[in-house]
Amino acid sequence: MTKKLYYENSYLTNFEAEVISCEPYKEGFTVVLNETAFYPEGGGQPADEGFINEAKVSHVFIKDEVIYHVVDQALEVGSKVEGKINFERRFDFMQQHSGEHIVSGIINAKYGYNNVGFHLSSDYMTADVDGELSEAQIKEVIQIANEAVFKNVPVKATVFENDKVKDKTYRSKIELAGKVRLVEIGDYDTCACCGTHVKNAGEIGVIECINWERHRGGMRLTLLCGKRALEDYDQRLMITREIGNTLSTKTEKILEAFMKQQEELNNLKQKVASVTNDLLIFRAQDYIAKGETCIMQEGLSGDELRKLCVLMAELGNKVYLVLTQQDGSIKYALGSSKEDVRPISKALNTVFNGRGGGKPELCQGSLVGEISAIKEFMKIY
């Protein structure tokens, strides 16, 4: 059994220990110490990183109460070594983890929903609850969570024997036996947890919920605390300023200016759509007047390709094939108001290694080949 110094002092950054074993492991080694301040991965919290002497610690895991440090070079068994934790990383995880406890505790107290999933990484943190919350409810929860931070309530971790924890009310995803470690954060939360936490809620900094979505019958909340929340705020502020500069408006007027621009854009889109439709009608009439049935028209979108073919089929009395080039391939629309075009589409696909199909009056797809060969093929129809 490895002595867990991180439970005695989660702020411990340097420590001395003895090497108990060192064994080859994948592309490095696993080192066991008689005691360690390195937190092993568990409970949704990633492992600590750092150094043992000059050996880089890239991962830490626990098995049968023995903590294994994955390092990039061997250490002499029986030697005294110095461990050094990457405390910036550790403290970030402490902020996130403690903040998540407060949020989950408030949700449980106010709405009776349980935390059924927790994921913490270097980039983001999510908490899953087994019930749905409205946007207004989530905002209220986050406001109360930040009140706990402002009050700087104490965060206390205590290990209880199983017979002494029975009378305590606490959150836990599973039924626990033996000793139970409870993390209490003022009156906001009491939860069974094996992770590391701050001493006082004020150290968490601001708590934000930047995204929420329905997930497996409940909700998944994406949370940011402390430095992560500050960096997110700075990024959003920079984006807001850039948008304001682009729209030539003050920050507080950005939404109003954006909505006005959206209205103008929608009006412009409608005008463009009307002009495009008139142009397609003109082209259809012109092609039919010239007696053309196989047309290559550059620059058509998928919707415009279909519309031009449908117009020609409605105005003419033949089978019409409209082609355009998109992303290095030839797209086609085949239509007729007099004849089932599906057999012709199948023949085109067979001869020109194509894909596609559709209804009797309209088929769409893509072909591979020369435009001249496709036009020559269509002469039999």
N, C-alpha and C positions, 0 to 999 in steps of 0.2 A: 504494500500500500504506500502510495506517494503522499507525503504531507502537502496539503493544499494551502499554500501561503496566500493565494488570491482571495480566499475566504476570510483570512485573518486581517488582510489589508488590501483592498482592491486598488489602492493608489501606490502600492509598492512597485518600483520600477527596476531596482537592482537587488540582487540577492546572491548569496553563496550557497553552494550545495556540493554533494559528492556524487560522482558518476557510479551508478550501480551496475549498469550494463550498457553495451553498445553493439548493435547488431546490424548487418547489411539490410537495407530496405529499399526496394526499387532502385532508383538512381542515387541513393544516398544511404543514410543510416538512421536507425531509431535509437535514441538515447533515453535511458531511465535514470532519473535523479532521486535522491532520497527525499527531497522536497523541492517544490517549484512554485513560482509565481505566474507561470504561463497557464492561461486558461485553455482547457481543451475544448474542442468543438462539441456543442451539446445544447439542448433546450432551445434550438433556433438561433443561437448566438455563435458566430464564427470563432475559430481559435485565434489566440494571440500569435504575433510574429515578433521576431527580434533576434538576439544572438546569445549563444552560450560560448564564452571566450570568443574565438574568431569564427566559430561555426554558425552559419545562418540557419535560423529556425523558420521553416516555411509552413509547417503545420504541426498541430498538437492534437492527439486524440487519447481517449481513456478506454481501457478495457480491464475488467475485473479489478477496478480501483487502482490500477497501475497507469500512470500517465506517460505516454510515449511522445518524445519530441523528435520530429523528422528534421534532420540536419544534413548539410552538404559535405561534412567531413567528419571523420572518426574522432572520438574523444577517448582518452585512456581510462579504463575502468579503475576505480579507486582514487582517481585524481580529484582535487578540489577545483571547482570551476566557478566562474561568475556568470550569472544570467542577467540579461538586460532586455526589458520589455519595450516594444514600440508603444509608448504610452499614448501618443497622439491617436493611434488607431484604437487602443483599448478604451480611452476616455470617450471617443466618438461612440463606440458601441455601448458604453455605460449610459451616455445621454439618451441614445435611441431606445435602449431597452427599458430604462426607467420611465421614459415618456410614454412608451406603449403600455406599460402597466397602468399608468394613471388613466389613459384613455379607455382601456379595456375595463378597468374597474368602475369607471363612471357609467359606461354603457350597461354593465351588468347591474349596477345599483338602480339606475333610472328605468331601464327597459327589460331587465331580466334576461338579456341575451348573453350567451357564453362565447368566450374566445375559443375558437376551434382550430386556429391555425396562426402561426407566427413565423415570419421569415425576415432575417436581418442579414444584409450583405454590405459590402463597401459602398454600394451605389444607392440602394433603396431599402425601405422597410415596409412590410405589409402586415396587417392584422385582419384575420377573418373572424366574423361573428355570425352566429346562427339565426339571425333575424334581420329584417330590412329596416333601414332608417331613412327618413326623408333628409333632404339637404338642410332644412331648418334644424332638424334634430342633431345632425352631425355638427353643424356650426355651434349649436348650444353646448354640445359635449366638448368641443375644442376650446370654447370660451371658459368653461369650468376647469378644464385641464390646465389652462394657462393661469387661472387663479391659484391653483395649487403651487405652480412655479413661483408666482409673485409672493405668495405667503411663505415660501421657502420651507415647506413642511419637511420634517425629518424622514429619511429613508433608512429603515432598520431591517437587518437580516438576522433571524434567530432560528436556531435548530432546536426542534422539539422532539421529545420521545413520542412515539405513536400514542401512548396512553394519555399523554398530556395535551395532545393536539385535537382530540376528539371533540372537545367543547368549543373549539375556535371555529369561526366562520371564515372560510377562505376559498379562493378560486383554484381549481386544478382540473386539467384535462383528463386525468386518470385517477383511479383509486390508488392511494399511496399506502405502503406498509413500512414499518420500521421508522427510522428517523425522518422527520419532515422539516425542510428548510423553508421558512416563510419570510417573504419580503413584504414589509408593511410600509406604506407611504401615507403618513398621517391618517386621516379618516377617509381617504380616497380609494385605497385599495389594500387588500391583503391577498397575496397569491403565493402558492408553492412554486419555487423557482430555484434553479441551480446556477443562474447567471450572475454576472457582476453588475453592481449598480453604484450610482453616486450616493454621497452621504446625505445631501439635502437637495430638495427639488429645485431650488434656485439654480443649481449647477446644470440642470437640463437645458436651460435657455428656452427660447420660444418653441412651442409645439404647433406644427401646422399639419393639416390634412389636405394634400394637394390633389387627391383623386379618390373617387369612390365609385364602385360598380357592383351590380348584382353578381353573386357568386355562390353557386350550389345551394340555392334557396335562402341565402343570407346576403351579407355584404363583405366586400374586400376593401379595406381602407389603406391608402398609401400615405404614410406619415413621415414627417421630417422634424428633427429636433436639433436644437443648438446651432452649431456651425453650419450644418447642412441646411437648416431653415434660413439662416442668414444669407448663405450663398444663393439659395433659390430666390430669396427676396431681391438680392442685388441683380441677378440675371433678369428677373421679371421687370425690375425698375429700368434696367438698360433697354430692354425691348420696348417698354412703354415710351421711353424718351425717344427712341429711334422712330417709332410709329408717329409720335407727336411731331417730330421734325419733318417726317415725310408728308404728313397731312397739314403741316404749317398751322398747328393748333396747340393750345395749352393742354397739359396733362389732364386736367379735370374736364376738358371738352372732347377728349379723344373718342369716347363712345358715340357722342352726338355726331361728330364729324365722320366717323366710320359708318354709321347708319345712313347718313346722307349720301356718302359715296357708294354704298351698296345699292341704294335706291336708284342713283344715277346709272350704275353699272347694269342693274336689271332692266332699266328702260332702254339702255343701249343694246343689250342682248336681244330684247324683243324687236328692236328696229333692224338689227343685223339678221335675225331669223326671218323677218318679213321680206327683206331684200334678197336673202339667200333663196327663199322659197320662190320668189318671182323669177330669179335667175334660173333656177332649176326648171321651172315651167317653160321659160323661153328656150332653154337648151333642149328640153324634150320635144317641143314643137319643131325646133329647127332640125334635129336629127331625124324626126319622122318625115318632115317635108323633103329631106334629102334622100330618104329611103334607106337610111343606115340602121342596121339591127345589132351590130356588134361595135360598141363604142369604148374607146380608151380615153378616160377623162382624168387628168392629173389633179392631185390636190383634194380629192373628195374624202370627207370623213366617213366612217362607217354608216352613220345615219343618213348623210347626203347621198351616199352610194345607193342605199336602199330606196330613198325617196325618188331619185332620178329614174330608177328602174320601174318603180310602181307607177310613176307618172306616164312613162312611155307605154307601159302595158295598158293603162287606162285609156290613153289617147290613140293608140295604134291597134292593129289587129294581127300582129305577128309575135314571134318569140324574140325577146330583147335581152342581150347580154351587155351589162355595163361593167367595165374593168377600171381599176385604179391601183396604183402602187403604194403600199404602206409597209414600212419597216423591212424593206428588202424582199417582200413577197407581193404577189398579185392577188388582190381581193376582187371577188366578183359578186354580182347580184344578177340573177336570171329570173325573168318574169314574163307572164303572158296572161291576158284575160280570156283567151280562147282555148288554151291547150295546157295540159298537165306537164309542167316543166321538170318534174322529178326524174324521169328517165334520162333527160338531157343532162341534168346536173350530175347524175351517176356516171354517165359516159364521159363528161368532162373530167370528173375526179379520177376516173380510171386511166384515161389517156395522159393527163397532165399531173399525175401524182397529187391530186387535190384532196381536200377535206371539206365537207359541208353537206348541207341538205336543207329541207324546209317543207313548205306546203305546196299543194298543186299549183298555186298562182305565183309563188315566190320562193326561190332557193338562194342561199348565200353560202359563201365559203372562200377558200383560197386555192390558188393553182401555182404550179411550178412549170415554167417554160417561156417560150418567146411569144410576144404579143401577136406577131404575124402568123405563127402557127395556130394560135387559138382562133384568130379571125378566119383562117382558112378552114379550120375544123367546123366552124359554125355555119359555113356556107351551105352545108347539107340540110340545115334546118330552116 
